[in-house]
Amino acid sequence: MKHILLIIGGGIAAYKSLEIARQLKKKGYDIIPVMTASAEAFVTKLSVEALCGNEVHSELFAPGQESKINHIALARMADAILVCPATANLLARMAHGLADDLATTILLAAKAPIFVAPAMNVRMWEHPATQANIALLKQRDVHFIGPAEGEMACGDYGLGRLSPIEDIICVLEGHLKLPAPLLNKHFLVTAGPTCEPIDPVRYISNHSSGLQGYAIAEALAKLGAKVTLVSGPVSLATPLHVDRVNVVTAREMLDQCLKALPADGMVAVAAVSDWRAEQEHSEKLKKGHQDLTKLKLVENPDILATICRHQKRPALVVGFAAETENVLDYAREKRERKGCDWLIANDVKAGVFGSDRNQVSILDGHAIETWPMQTKKEIAARLAQKISAYFSQL
């Protein structure tokens, strides 16, 4: 069993450390809680002990405690240390080697990897003193998780919010969890729509939200892969440990995909516009002044087919087909025409665009594997495992 020392700092986000402890304990980790004095103003020891299943340590020299388990023993027993929330004050004390309470004494004595999840007001985060402390801690191999951008408890907006709980757990598990079956593999993932301008105001596009592609990029990264995500315009956060490249048009997407090669695998999820306007007008087209029936369209480059025929073709190329009728028939034809190894087909009439659920069939040229309706994250995790199994047999 892996032991995680959870140091809870004194910030409004301290209550989120309870959910982190609960989820980590559920996954089988031993959570040893340490609270600073200011943390007790935000969460109770009783709550922390109940969720961690272990006694809370808070006093540097508590009567009866030193003989049982002292601060050096706490530092030694940890496989990883998580400071959450890491306040500006706590980061400053860590950076300057202060040991004026149990938490900072443990941090000074620790040999285990230290992860900090900062949470503070955006002005405190951006202050030169805080930034200098962060730079110093990073030089000492302290791992930072976040912070995230958003609205603060005080109403300010900017960097300083505690990172999402799932991101914090993902980073810790990435260190503690052993198997990383796709380690040293590079995957190229495309996601979202492309937008083809007609004039400075109008464009040709589709309803793709990017949710499925982003979920797949995240699932591959969780298995240890290096992931390059080439994304059309979407309002989604970049998944943890994923390199994101933003594009707008199909031609830009193809260009960035080619630049990302070589790759071991590609999952082409993006809903690429098949056509674009032959002429992009520099001024807005006015009603009554243009005969729009003469708007001429030309085909965009075929990204999936181009990658499949490229001299640096990935070992596994997975395409997606969004269809509205004869789904499997069109999917078979598309797989053969494009030259991809697997093709994942779905019926967009089922309302999958913008939804967090999907139902897919996977065609590999030999058989059709149909998965039930489930969340896009569940599909992504299952697909990542299938991809991992494929590479384990090579």
N, C-alpha and C positions, 0 to 999 in steps of 0.2 A: 504494500500500500504506500502511495506517495503522500508525503506530509507537506501541507501548504500552511505557512505562517501568515495569517491575515492581520495586518496592522491597520486598524481603523483610525483615521484622522478626524479632527474636529471640524467638519463642514456640513452644510445642509444636505449634501449627497450621501452622508454616512448611512442613511437608511437603506440605500441601494446595496450596501455591502452585505446586508442581511440576506437579500435575494441571491447575491453571488455565492455566499456561503451555503445557502440551501441547495442551489443547483450543483455546486461542486461536491457537496456531501452526497447528494443523490447519485452522482457519477462514480462514487467510490473513493473519493479523496478524504484524507484525515485533515480537518481544518482546525488549526490551533489559533484561537483569537487573542490578539493583544490590542488593548484600547488605550489611547492617550487620554489625559484628563479632560481635554476639551471635547473629545468624542462622546463622553458620558452626558454632555448637555444635549445631544441629539438622539442617541439610542441608549437603551438600558442594557446593563450587563445580563439581566435575566433573559432578554430577547436574544442576545448574541449567543449565550450559552445554550439556549433551547435549540437554536438553528444549527449551531456548530457541533453540538454534542460533546463539547469540551469546556473545561473551566476557562474563564476569561482571566488573562494575566494583565495587570495594569500597574502594579507597584514595583519600583526598582528594588526596594529593600523591604519587602513585606514580611512581618514576623511569621515564622513557620514555613515560608515559601522557599527560602534560599536552600534549606536543607533538603527540600523535596525536588525542586527543579529550578535552577537558577537561570539568569539571563544568558549565560554562555551556553548552557545546555539547550535552551530554546533556539539559539542561533545555529547550533550544530545539527539539530534534529531536522531542520527544514530542507526539503528538496527544492523549494522555491519560496520566495517571500513576496507577497502582494501588499502594497501600501495603497489603501483605497478607503476614502478619498485622500489623495496627497495634496494637502493644502500648501499655499505659498510658504507659510511658516515652517512646515515640516520639510519641504524641499530645501529651504535655506539652512535648516539645522543639519540635514543630511550632507549638503554640499560642503559645509564648513566643519564637519567632523565633530559636532557637539554630541555629548552623551549625557544629557541632563534629565532623562527619564528612561523608562524601560524600553520604549519603542526605539529611540535613537541609539541606545546602548546596544540593543540587538543588531540594529542596522550597521553599527560600527564594527561589531564582532563577526558579522555574517560572512560566510564563504559561498553560500548558495546564491543563485541568480536572483536579482532584485527587480521586480516589476512595479512601476508606479503608475497609478491612474489619477492624473491631476484633476482637480475640480476647484475652480475659484472664479471670481469676477474677471471679466475680460481685461479690465484695466490692470488688475494685479498680474494676470498672465503676461500681458504685454510689457510690463515694467522692466526696464533694463536690468534691475537687480535679479528679478526672477529669471529672465532669459540667460543671464550670466550663470546663475546657479544650475539651470537646466543644461547648459553647454558643458559645465564642469562635470555634472553627474553622467552625462552621456560619454564623456571621455573615460569615465571609470566603468563603462559598460553597464550602467543602470538602464533598463529597458523602459521606455515610455509607451504607454497605451493611451493615445489621445493627447489632448482633450478634443472633444467634439465642438462643433459650432452650433449655436442656437440661442434661444432666449434664456436669460438667467432668472434666478428666483427674485432678483431685485428689479427685473424689467429690462436690464441692458441686454444687448444682443452682440454675439461674437464668439470667439474661441474661449473656452473655459468650462463648458459643460462636461460632466463626467461622460466618458465614452459609453455607448450602449453596453448593457450587461453581457450580451452574447459576444460582442467583440472582445471584451476583457477575458471571458472564459476561453474563447477561441485561441487567443495569444498564449494564455497559460497552458492550455492543452497542447498547443503546438510545440511547447517546450517539454512538457511532461509526458505526452503521449508518444509512445514509442513508434508505432508504425507510421511511416510516411511513404506509402507504396509508390507514389509518383515523384519522389524526391529526385532532383536532377533531370526531370522531364520538363520540357517547355511546351505550353499549349497556347494556341491562338484561338480566341473566342470573339465572335462578332455578335453585337446585340443592338436592339432598338431599331427604329426606322431610319431611312435616309430621306432627306428633303431636297427636292430638285426645283430650284427657283424658276419662276416664269418672269417675274419682274421684282422690284425691291419689296413688294408687299405679299405677293402670292407665290405659292409653291405646290408641287405635287408630292404627296406623302401617303402615309397609311396610319392605322390605329395602334401600331405596336407600342407597348409600354416599356419594353426592355426587361421586364421582370424575370422571364425565363432565362434569358442569356446571362443576366447578372447573377442569378442563382447558380447557374452552371459554373461560371467563373469562380464564384465563392467556394463551391463544393470541390472543385479541382484544387484550389489553393489549400483547402483544409487537408487534402491528401498529400501535401508537400510539393505540388507542382509550382513551377514558375509560370504565371499566367499573364499574357498580354491581352487586354480587353479593348477591342476597337469598337467604339460605341457611337451610334447616331445620337441625335439630340433627345435626351430623356432627363427627367428630374429625379434621378436615383443617386444615392450615395455610393461611392466606389467601395467595393468589397475589400475587406482587410487582406493585405499582402497581394494585391492585384495591381498591375501596372495598366493604367487606363489611358487610352489615346482617344480624344474626341474628334469626330469628323461630322460633316453635314451631308455631303453628297455621296453617291455611289462611287464616283471616280476617286474621291478622297479616301473612301473606305478601302477600295482596291489598292491604292497606293500605299496606305499604311499597313495593310495585310502583307503585301510583298516585302515591305521594309522589315516586318517582324520575322520573316523567314531567315534561317531555318527553324522549324518547330517539329516536335515529335508528333503532335496531334493538333487538329483543328476542329472546332465545333462551330459551324456557321449557323447561328440562330437569328441573325439580323433579318428583318423584313426589308429587303433592298427594293427600292423602286425600279420596276422594269424599264420605265421610260422616263425621259426628260424632255424639256422643250428644246427644240433644235436651236432656237434663238432666245437668249435671256435678255429681256428688254431692260434698258438702263433706267427708264422712267415708268411710273405706274401706268398701266393700261387703263384708259378712261372708257366708261360706259358710252356706247353709241358712236365712239370714234374708231373702234376696231371690229373687224369681223372675226370673232373668236372661233368661228367654225374653221378658220384657216390656221388655227394654232397647230403647228406641225410638231409631232413627237418623234424622237429617235430612240433606239434601244440603248440602254446603259450596258456597260461591260458586265459579263457574267462572272461574278467574283468566285463563286464556288467552282465552276468549271475551270476557270483560269488556274486556281490553286491546285486542282486535281491533275492538271496537265503540266504543271510547272516542274522544272528540273530539280527543284528543292522540295518536291511534294512531301508533306508529312506522312509518317507511316500509317496514320489513321485519320481519315477525313470523314467527319459526320455532318450531314446536311439536315436542314429542316424544311418541311413543306407545309405551308398553310393553305389548305384547300377548302372549298365550299361544297363540292359534290364529287362523287366517284373517288373518294379520298385515296383508297389503296391502289386503284388502277393508275391514277395520276402519279402517285408516289413511286410505283414501280418504274414507270416510264422516266420519271425525273431522275431516279437514282442511276439508271443506265445512261441517260443522256449526259448527266453531269460528270459521272465517273467517280462518285464518292463511295466509300466503303459501306457506311450505314446511312440510311435516310430515316429521319423521324417525322412522321406525318401526324397532323392534327386537323380537326374540322373546326374552322374558325366560326362557323355558324353556331357552335355550341357556346359562344360568348366568352372565348378564352382571352381575347384582346382586352387588356386592362384588368382582367381578373387575376386573382392569386391562385387559381386552380386550372388544371389542364388534364387532358386525356390524350395519350399518344400511342402510336404503333411504331415499332422499330423494324425496318426492313434491311436485311443484310445480303440479299441475293439468294439466300437458301431458305429462310423461314421468316415468318412475321410474328413478332412478339408484341402483344397488346397489353398495355398497362391500364389499370382502372383509373377513374377520375381521382385525382389527389392534388395536393398543393404543389406549386411549381418548385418549392424548395425540396419537397420529397422526391419529385421527379429528378431534380438536379443531383441529389445525393445518390439516388439509385443509378443514374447514368454514370456518375463519377466512379462508382464501384464497378460497374460493367466495363468502363474504360480501363480501370486499374487491372481488372482480371485479364483483359485483352493483352496489355503490355507485359503482364507477368508470364504469359505463355510464349512471348517472342524469344 
